[in-house]
């Protein structure tokens, strides 16, 4: 008999796959010097919100940059880079998962909302937490403007790739990820 709060094997498997992708993709993209432009770690975490749900996606958002920092040195583990990125990515995964499952929003509005709130989370860390650590304060909206200037190609690729990948997962799994989650919640 399984515990009612145990995670389905599919969710754990997909979570592990997305974690591996979140570690490998940045390493490959940084080898060609395009990491800050293409934002490769963001892609698997944004996708996770749609595929594995908000809880697992938020967990992946926290773990992926911190584990990558330990294993590869990217992002830097010295505060605030990896820590702020962990907050940003956790918000990305959580917001995409919640919005996709509990609203009728299409994938793209969910992505845009997650990107804005995740960057604001990054900004809050830089604005409020860094001074408490004795580090220089970052302007609250700096991450939003920085994302628009430097990360525009990455944002564009996410807005193209994630909806396509969500469509493929839904098509080949035979059910809507949104409908599947509602059925699972009703069964509990």
N, C-alpha and C positions, 0 to 999 in steps of 0.2 A: 504494500500500500504506500502510495507516495504522499508526501506532505503537501497540503493544499497550496502552500506558498512556494513550492519548488518551481524552478524555471524549466520550461520545456527544452528538450535537447536541441531542437531547431534553433531556439534563441541563443543558447550557449554556443552552438557551432558557428552560427552567423556572427555572433559577437567576437569569437576568437578569430574568425576570418577577417573581420573588419579591423580588429586590433593589429593583426599581422600586416594588413594593407596600410594601416596608419603608421606603421613603423618602416615598412619597405619603400613605399611610394616617396616619402620625403627624402630618404637616403638617395634614391635614384635621381630625383629631380634636382636635389642640391649638387649632385655630381656635375651637372651641366650649368650650375649657377643660376637656376631659375626658381629657387625655393621661395623667396620673399615675394615673387611675382605671381607664381601659380598656386601658392597656398596649398600644397599637396596633402598636409595632414587634415585640413578642414574637410576635404571631400569624403573620406570614409566616415567621419563623425556625423556630418550632415545626412549622409545616406543611412547611417545607423538609426537615426530618429524615425525614419520611415519603415525600416526593415525589422528592427528588434524592439522598438518601443522606447518611450521616454526614459524609463529608469535605467535600462542597460545602456542606452546611448549616452546618458549623462555620466554613468560610470566609465564608459570608454573615453569620453571627453576628458575626464580627470586623469585616468591612467595612461593614456597614449602619450601625451607630451612629456609626462614625468618619466615614464619608462624609456622613451626615446632619448631624453636628456641623459639618463644614466647609461644607456647602451651606446649611444652614438655621439653624445655631446651636443645634439641639436634637438630642441632649442637649449640655450644655455641654462644650466641648473642654478646659476647664481641669480638670486632674486633681482627682478621680478619676472623675467621672461617666461620661463617654463610654468611658473605658478600662475601668472596672469593668463597665459595661454590655456592652462587647465580649466580655469574659470570660464573663459570665453568658449572653449569647445564643449564643456559640460552644458552651458546654456544653449549652444547650437543644437546639440543632440536632444536635450529635454524639450526645447521649444518646438522643434520640427515634429517630434513624436506626439506631443500633446495637441498641437494644432491640427495635425493630419488625422488624428483619431477622434478628436472631440469637436471639430468644426467641419464644415463642408468646403473648406478652402482647398483649392488646387495645390499641387506641389510647389509651384513657383511663389505664390504669396506666403506659404509656410516658410520657404527658404529665405525670402527677403526679410520677413519678421525675425527669423532666427539670426540672420546675419547682423541685423541692426541691434537686437537685444544682446547678442553675444559680444559685439564690439563695445556696447555700453557697459557690460559686465567687466570687460578688460579695462575700460576707462575708469570705472569705479575703483577697481583694485589700484590702478596707478594714481588716482586722485586722493583716495582715502587711506589706503593701507600702506603704501610706500613711505609716506612721512612718518608713520608709526614705527617703521623699521629703520628710520634714520636715512632713508634714501630720498632722492629728489622727487618732488611731486610732479606728476604728469597731468597736463590739461585734460579735463574730463572728456572732451569731444575729440581729442587728438587721435585715438584709435579709429574713429569713424572717418575722419578726413584722410588719415594715412591709408586706410583700407581702400578708399575710393581712388587715391592717386596711385599708390604702388601696387595694390592687389587687384586692380581692375581686370586684368586678364584671368586671374584666378577666379574672381567672382563670376565673370562671364562663362568660364568653363564649368563652374559649379551649376550655374543656371541652365546650362545645356545638358551636362552629363547626368546630374542627379535625377531630373524628371525622366530622362531616357532609361536610366537604370531601374528606377521605381517601376516604370511601365514594363520593362522586361521581367522583373521579378514577379510582378502581378500576373503578367501574361503566362509565364511558364510555371507558376505555382498553381494557376487555375482559379485563384480567388483574389479579390481586392485585399490589400494589406489592411485597409481601413475596415472593411466588412469582417475580415478574419479576426481582427482584434475585438470588434464588437461581439462576435460570437463567443470568443474565448472568455470575455468579461461576463457575458450572460451565463455561461456554463459554470462559473465559479460561484 
